[in-house]
């Protein structure tokens, strides 16, 4: 009994919902249902904007997503400040293309609760789409990747640049028709003021580092901390997003991450690109050209000898991708920036062969051919034997 009580104490309790079905938030958003929960005990609701008149605006959706976060004892002061930074960022990017729209940010409940009203995307995440399809065609990958790049270009275009820092398939939403892309979740984004001939200044709270390990640039290890544990901002740059973009594009084309790990929740995963190189993509899919692979290589270049190949802006990535799509590059003379001989591959197989075999259709398995051969041979022998008896 005592053990059970101890277990219950250790199990974090879900935050009681502040709103329920039918509740009216900020005087105009009627809650339909809860659709998800996130960090800092945040609750996300599907709601309806009761002020929209569909007779006047028939093409406008009344549905919105309402994110609610209430400050409590489990939220540290640093986390709360970081969340306030997210609110400011959401307001800044509210009307950018390929970024989820933010309609309203408000404080309620004696300023202890923050409400963010956002565009509701009736679709799936890129992660769910990849889980269903395994990998995407080159044409579809380029189409979606171009839209992601346009969204990130807008974030980086501000004088005080917004570095997303948590780009991953889970934070990219696709509409049901797969024609629109929306980037979400600015919870750990950094706002950096770029200065000439001096160190950059980070304008957001950076007392802690977060992210999803396989998508975090190894540059994170170059961040210096002062005695007050504050981050030296000179190393926070667009490369944090470029690296994530490269991993995402690779996953879209191959269906796997370029670096293998038994446990992707181990921080050592971030260091793999400092030791190993990405596989030769055409060995996996012969349709992938060196020009496509070079784009990914330049995005994720992390070894000291490879850093010189990095991109300096999102526009450079877009230009290279446009050249591939419009076949402006010479397909015959294409060469890899880093050849096979120059690369160090992981000794462990990068691909999970077991799962690949599980997905094989029965007629693709080795025993199927020999079973058919033996069956046919048996028929021939029986036929000849019967004729001989006759």
C-alpha positions in Angstrom: 0.0 0.0 0.0 2.9 2.3 0.9 4.6 1.5 -2.4 1.4 2.4 -4.3 1.1 5.7 -2.5 4.7 6.5 -3.3 4.2 5.7 -6.9 1.2 8.0 -7.1 3.3 10.8 -5.6 6.0 10.3 -8.2 3.5 10.3 -11.1 2.9 13.8 -12.4 -0.7 14.8 -12.4 -2.3 16.3 -15.4 -3.2 20.0 -15.1 -7.0 20.3 -14.5 -8.5 21.9 -17.6 -9.4 25.5 -17.1 -12.0 25.2 -19.8 -14.5 22.6 -20.9 -16.8 22.0 -23.9 -19.0 25.1 -24.4 -16.8 27.5 -22.4 -16.3 30.9 -24.0 -12.7 32.1 -24.0 -11.9 35.8 -24.3 -15.6 36.4 -25.0 -15.6 34.9 -28.5 -14.0 31.5 -28.8 -16.3 28.6 -27.8 -14.4 25.4 -26.8 -15.4 22.3 -28.8 -12.9 19.8 -27.4 -9.4 19.2 -26.1 -7.1 18.2 -28.9 -3.7 17.9 -27.2 -1.3 18.7 -24.4 2.3 19.9 -24.5 5.1 21.2 -22.4 4.6 23.3 -19.2 1.2 21.5 -18.8 -0.2 23.4 -21.8 -3.6 22.4 -23.1 -4.6 22.9 -26.7 -8.3 23.1 -27.6 -10.3 23.1 -30.8 -12.6 26.1 -30.6 -15.0 28.1 -32.8 -14.8 31.8 -33.4 -18.3 32.9 -32.7 -17.8 36.4 -34.2 -17.3 35.1 -37.8 -20.3 35.5 -40.0 -20.1 32.7 -42.7 -22.8 34.5 -44.7 -20.4 37.4 -45.2 -17.2 35.3 -45.3 -18.2 31.8 -46.6 -14.6 30.8 -47.3 -13.3 31.6 -43.8 -13.0 28.9 -41.3 -14.6 29.4 -37.8 -12.3 26.9 -36.2 -9.2 28.0 -34.2 -6.7 26.3 -31.9 -6.5 27.8 -28.4 -3.4 27.1 -26.4 -3.7 27.6 -22.6 -0.8 27.7 -20.1 -1.3 28.3 -16.4 1.6 29.1 -14.2 2.0 26.7 -11.3 4.7 25.2 -9.0 6.0 22.9 -11.6 7.0 25.8 -14.0 10.3 27.4 -13.2 10.8 31.2 -13.6 13.2 30.6 -16.5 10.5 28.4 -18.3 7.9 31.1 -17.7 10.1 33.8 -19.1 10.9 31.6 -22.1 7.2 31.0 -22.7 6.6 34.8 -22.6 9.3 35.0 -25.3 7.3 32.5 -27.3 4.2 34.7 -27.0 6.1 37.7 -28.4 7.6 35.6 -31.2 4.1 34.3 -32.1 2.8 37.8 -32.4 5.7 38.8 -34.7 5.3 35.9 -37.1 1.5 35.8 -37.0 1.0 36.7 -40.6 4.0 35.1 -42.3 3.5 32.6 -45.1 3.9 28.9 -44.2 3.9 29.8 -40.5 0.9 28.9 -38.4 -1.0 32.2 -37.9 -1.5 33.7 -34.4 -4.7 35.7 -34.0 -4.5 36.8 -30.4 -2.4 36.5 -27.2 -3.9 37.5 -23.9 -3.4 37.1 -20.1 -6.3 36.1 -17.9 -6.8 34.7 -14.4 -4.8 37.5 -12.7 -2.1 37.2 -15.3 -1.4 33.6 -14.2 -2.8 32.1 -17.4 -1.8 32.9 -21.0 -4.1 32.2 -23.9 -2.7 32.0 -27.5 -5.4 31.8 -30.2 -3.9 30.3 -33.4 -4.9 29.0 -36.8 -6.3 25.5 -36.8 -4.7 23.2 -39.3 -7.0 20.3 -40.2 -4.3 17.9 -41.4 -1.4 15.9 -40.2 2.2 16.4 -39.2 5.1 15.6 -41.6 6.1 13.0 -39.0 2.7 11.2 -39.3 2.9 11.4 -43.1 6.4 9.9 -43.1 5.3 7.2 -40.7 2.5 6.3 -43.1 4.5 6.4 -46.4 8.0 5.6 -45.2 9.6 8.1 -47.6 8.5 10.6 -50.3 9.2 10.9 -54.0 11.9 13.3 -55.0 9.3 15.6 -56.6 7.1 15.6 -53.5 10.0 16.1 -51.2 11.3 19.1 -53.1 7.8 20.6 -53.3 7.3 20.4 -49.5 10.8 21.4 -48.7 10.6 24.5 -50.8 7.6 25.7 -48.7 9.4 24.9 -45.5 12.4 27.0 -46.7 10.2 29.9 -47.6 8.8 29.9 -44.0 12.3 29.8 -42.5 13.5 32.5 -44.9 10.8 34.8 -43.5 11.9 34.1 -39.9 15.5 34.9 -40.7 14.6 38.0 -42.6 13.8 40.1 -39.6 16.5 42.6 -38.4 16.2 40.8 -35.1 16.4 37.3 -36.6 14.2 34.5 -35.3 16.0 31.2 -35.1 13.5 28.4 -34.7 15.9 25.9 -33.1 13.3 23.1 -32.9 12.6 22.2 -36.5 11.6 18.6 -36.9 8.9 16.7 -38.8 6.6 16.9 -35.7 6.6 20.7 -35.9 5.7 20.8 -39.6 2.0 20.5 -40.3 0.5 19.5 -43.7 -3.0 20.3 -44.8 -5.2 17.4 -46.0 -4.6 18.3 -49.7 -0.8 18.3 -49.0 -0.6 21.7 -50.8 0.1 23.9 -47.7 2.9 23.7 -45.1 2.7 25.3 -41.7 5.6 25.6 -39.2 4.6 25.5 -35.6 6.1 25.6 -32.0 8.3 28.6 -31.2 8.8 27.5 -27.6 12.6 27.4 -27.7 13.2 29.8 -30.6 15.9 32.5 -30.2 15.8 36.1 -31.3 19.2 37.3 -32.4 20.2 40.8 -33.2 23.0 40.6 -35.8 25.7 43.2 -35.4 28.5 44.1 -37.7 32.1 43.6 -36.4 30.9 42.5 -33.0 29.3 39.6 -31.2 25.6 39.0 -31.9 23.1 39.7 -29.1 20.5 37.2 -28.1 17.3 39.1 -27.0 15.5 36.0 -25.6 16.0 34.1 -22.4 18.7 31.4 -22.9 19.3 30.1 -19.4 18.6 26.6 -20.6 19.0 24.6 -23.8 16.3 22.5 -25.3 15.6 20.6 -28.5 15.3 17.2 -30.1 18.7 15.6 -30.2 18.8 14.2 -33.8 18.0 17.6 -35.2 20.3 19.7 -33.0 23.4 21.2 -34.7 26.7 20.1 -33.1 27.4 23.8 -32.9 25.5 23.6 -29.6 28.7 22.3 -28.0 30.5 25.6 -28.9 28.1 27.6 -26.7 30.1 29.2 -23.9 28.5 29.9 -20.5 29.5 32.6 -18.1 29.6 32.3 -14.4 26.0 33.3 -14.3 25.1 30.4 -16.6 24.0 32.7 -19.4 24.7 31.7 -23.0 27.3 33.5 -25.1 25.2 34.3 -28.1 28.0 34.5 -30.7 27.4 30.9 -31.6 23.6 31.1 -32.0 23.1 31.5 -35.7 21.1 30.3 -38.7 23.2 27.1 -38.8 21.0 25.8 -36.0 18.1 25.8 -38.4 20.1 24.8 -41.5 21.2 21.6 -39.8 17.7 20.7 -38.8 16.5 21.4 -42.4 19.2 19.1 -43.8 18.1 16.2 -41.5 14.5 16.7 -42.4 15.1 16.8 -46.1 17.2 13.6 -45.8 14.4 11.9 -43.9 11.8 12.9 -46.5 13.9 11.3 -49.3 15.2 8.2 -47.5 12.8 7.6 -44.6 15.6 7.3 -42.1 17.9 9.6 -40.2 21.4 9.8 -41.7 23.1 8.9 -38.4 22.2 5.7 -36.5 21.7 5.4 -32.7 20.3 2.7 -30.5 18.8 5.5 -28.4 18.0 8.8 -30.0 17.2 10.3 -26.6 20.9 10.2 -25.7 22.7 13.6 -26.0 25.6 11.8 -27.6 23.5 11.6 -30.8 24.3 15.3 -31.3 28.0 14.5 -31.6 27.7 11.9 -34.3 28.2 14.3 -37.3 31.5 15.4 -35.8 32.8 11.8 -36.2 30.9 10.3 -39.1 29.7 11.4 -42.5 26.2 10.9 -44.0 25.8 7.8 -46.2 25.9 8.1 -50.0 22.3 8.6 -50.8 22.4 7.2 -54.3 23.4 3.9 -52.8 20.0 3.8 -51.2 18.0 5.5 -53.9 19.7 5.6 -57.4 17.3 8.5 -58.4 18.9 10.9 -55.9 21.4 13.0 -57.7 24.7 14.4 -56.3 23.1 17.9 -56.6 20.4 16.9 -54.1 22.8 15.2 -51.8 25.2 18.2 -51.9 22.3 20.4 -50.6 21.9 18.2 -47.5 25.7 17.9 -47.1 26.0 21.7 -47.0 23.2 22.0 -44.5 24.5 19.5 -42.0 28.3 20.1 -42.5 29.8 19.9 -39.0 33.3 18.6 -39.2 35.9 21.4 -39.0 37.1 20.5 -42.5 33.6 20.7 -43.9 32.4 24.0 -42.3 33.6 26.0 -45.3 30.9 24.4 -47.4 28.0 25.6 -45.2 25.3 27.9 -46.5 25.2 31.5 -45.4 21.5 32.1 -46.0 18.2 30.3 -46.7 18.2 31.9 -50.1 21.3 30.0 -51.1 19.5 26.7 -50.3 16.5 27.8 -52.2 18.6 28.7 -55.3 20.3 25.3 -55.3 17.0 23.5 -54.9 15.5 25.6 -57.8 18.4 24.6 -59.9 17.8 20.9 -59.2 14.0 21.2 -59.8 14.4 23.1 -63.1 17.4 20.9 -64.1 19.7 23.9 -64.5 22.6 21.8 -63.2 24.5 19.5 -65.6 23.3 16.0 -64.6 26.2 14.3 -66.3 29.0 16.3 -64.7 27.6 16.3 -61.2 30.0 15.3 -58.5 29.7 15.0 -54.7 31.3 17.8 -52.8 32.7 15.2 -50.5 33.6 11.9 -52.2 33.1 8.4 -50.9 36.8 8.0 -50.2 36.9 11.1 -48.1 34.0 10.0 -45.9 34.0 8.1 -42.6 30.9 5.9 -42.3 29.4 4.5 -39.2 30.6 0.9 -38.7 27.1 -0.1 -37.5 24.5 -0.4 -40.3 22.7 2.9 -40.6 19.5 1.1 -41.7 17.3 -1.2 -39.6 17.5 -4.2 -41.9 15.1 -6.2 -39.5 12.3 -3.7 -40.0 13.0 -3.6 -43.8 12.6 -7.4 -43.9 9.4 -7.2 -41.9 7.9 -4.8 -44.5 8.9 -7.1 -47.4 6.0 -8.6 -49.3 5.9 -12.4 -49.2 6.9 -12.7 -52.9 10.0 -10.6 -52.2 11.4 -13.0 -49.6 14.2 -15.4 -50.6 12.2 -18.6 -50.0 9.4 -17.6 -52.4 11.5 -18.1 -55.5 12.8 -21.5 -54.4 9.3 -22.6 -53.4 8.0 -21.8 -56.8 10.9 -23.4 -58.5 10.6 -26.6 -56.5 6.8 -26.7 -57.1 7.3 -26.3 -60.8 9.9 -29.0 -60.8 7.6 -31.3 -58.9 4.8 -30.8 -61.5 7.2 -31.6 -64.3 8.4 -34.8 -62.6 4.8 -35.9 -61.8 3.7 -35.2 -65.4 6.6 -37.2 -66.9 6.0 -40.0 -64.4 2.3 -40.3 -65.4 3.2 -40.3 -69.1 5.7 -43.0 -68.5 3.2 -45.2 -66.6 0.7 -44.8 -69.4 
